[in-house]
């Protein structure tokens, strides 16, 4: 009896992309509650390394998910308000 031979040729065209898009959709950036540490640091004029250093010193509020470090947007906003940065920017825009 001949042996059956199975050949794997790959995914069908478009099958992987549509399946992945439905499993893990990208949320709207404005609706996210967190941002990346590099993004938060860039808002403060920090480099990538400076962002991580500030987070390690506790100067930027962070949440850790495994190795991933995220900055809660609300805590970041409050940090800027306490420092008077946001109020000054709002006053400058009003003029």
HELIX and SHEET records of a PDB file:
HELIX    1   1 UNK A   15  UNK A   23  1                                   9    
HELIX    2   2 UNK A   29  UNK A   31  5                                   3    
HELIX    3   3 UNK A   37  UNK A   43  1                                   7    
HELIX    4   4 UNK A   48  UNK A   57  1                                  10    
HELIX    5   5 UNK A   73  UNK A   83  1                                  11    
HELIX    6   6 UNK A   85  UNK A   94  1                                  10    
SHEET    1   A 3 UNK A  34  UNK A  36  0                                        
SHEET    2   A 3 UNK A  68  UNK A  72 -1                                        
SHEET    3   A 3 UNK A  63  UNK A  65 -1                                        
END                                                                             
